[in-house]
Amino acid sequence: MRIPRIYQPSPLTIGQSVELSEHAFQHAIKVLRLKPDSKLILFNGEGAEFSAMVEIVNKKNAFVTILESINLTTESNLEIHLGLGISKGERMDYAIQKAVELGVTKITPLFTEHCVVNLDEKRIQKRLQHWQGIMISACEQCGRSVLPALNTTASLLPWAETVSDLSIIFDPLASATLRTINPENNKLNLIIGPEGGLSSHEISELIKKSNFHAVKFGPRILRTETAAVSAITAAQILWGDLLQ
């Protein structure tokens, strides 16, 4: 049986007895039904990863003992900041989940002209919590011990003023391709529009900035979640670690 990986957002030290967080308790004890002496792997999202053993299980909490550190590098040499147009429900969830599995470093959910999702401040906070949970689960599954950053929501054009690294937008009318781009400092911003894509106004405003480049991405129109997965995959093949 595969040893489960569990996110535990606390400092981890060899020999330490740790009370599992609410998420970790729910996952390890309630869902996986781990018992005393069961083995598991804990990571805290900051790169630390440790083998551990369940020590005590109660109705509302559980304690594990940290046994030893695990030296495993799963982070890409390419730092990808994904600016993701906010789309409906499962499409957004899927794009975020797969982006984490493919090694993105940071995600910013973006409101754009064609965004059909309306969120007030209360719903934004609930969505951010939901997306954070998806990212944690993706890290648990794919073996990452560094939890990517999730920024709060932002509007596309004001957000674009805050990023300075090479930034790519996808435009079917562009002549350049990803092969003509070179992220010299191994840092890259990928901007993916929502359903309906980016507007012509947004594209024209973005490419006025020296660090934004419009790129053609194949002959077919992709759904927003497909575009996100495909773009990250292509970037990791060209400049990252996907084929290493």
FENJOMO-V174113 format. One record per pair of residues at least 24 apart in sequence whose ideal C-beta (glycine too) atoms are under 7 Angstrom apart, sorted by the first residue. I is the first residue (numbers start at 1). J is the second residue. Records with the same first field share a line. If there is no record, write none. Layout:
I->J ; J
This chain:
3->39 ; 40 ; 41
4->28 ; 32 ; 40
5->41 ; 43 ; 140 ; 143
6->40 ; 41 ; 42 ; 140
7->43 ; 45 ; 136 ; 139 ; 140
8->42 ; 44
9->44 ; 45
10->44
12->42 ; 44 ; 48 ; 50 ; 66
13->66
14->66 ; 68 ; 69
15->66
16->66
17->55 ; 63 ; 65
18->63 ; 64 ; 66
19->61 ; 63
20->61 ; 62 ; 64
23->136
25->61 ; 62
28->62
29->57 ; 62
40->64
41->70
43->145
45->146 ; 147
46->146
47->145 ; 146
48->145
49->145
74->143 ; 144 ; 145
75->146
76->103 ; 236 ; 240 ; 241
77->186 ; 240 ; 241
78->186 ; 188 ; 235 ; 236 ; 239 ; 240
79->105 ; 186 ; 187 ; 188
80->104 ; 105 ; 188 ; 190 ; 232 ; 235
81->105 ; 106 ; 108 ; 163 ; 189
82->107 ; 190 ; 192 ; 228
83->108 ; 110 ; 159 ; 189 ; 190 ; 191
84->109 ; 110 ; 192 ; 228
85->110 ; 112 ; 115 ; 192 ; 193 ; 194 ; 224
86->110 ; 111 ; 115 ; 117 ; 153 ; 194
87->117 ; 194 ; 195 ; 224
88->116 ; 117
91->224 ; 225
93->134
94->225
95->224 ; 225 ; 228 ; 229
96->131 ; 134 ; 135
97->134 ; 138
98->229
99->228 ; 232
100->135 ; 138 ; 139 ; 148
101->138 ; 142
102->229 ; 232 ; 233 ; 236
103->236 ; 240
104->148 ; 232
105->148
106->148 ; 149 ; 151
107->148 ; 150 ; 151
108->151 ; 154 ; 159
109->153
110->154 ; 156 ; 159
111->153 ; 155 ; 156
112->156 ; 193 ; 194 ; 198 ; 202
113->199 ; 201 ; 202
114->193 ; 194 ; 195 ; 196 ; 197 ; 199
115->194
116->195
124->153
128->152
156->202
157->202 ; 205
160->206 ; 209 ; 212
163->189
164->211
165->189 ; 211
166->211
167->191 ; 211 ; 212
168->213 ; 215
169->198 ; 203 ; 206 ; 212 ; 214
170->215 ; 217 ; 227 ; 231
171->203 ; 214 ; 216
172->216
174->214 ; 215 ; 216
175->216
176->213 ; 214 ; 215 ; 216
177->215 ; 216
178->215 ; 234 ; 238
181->213 ; 215
183->239
186->239
188->235
190->231 ; 232 ; 235
192->224 ; 227 ; 228 ; 231
193->224
194->224
195->224
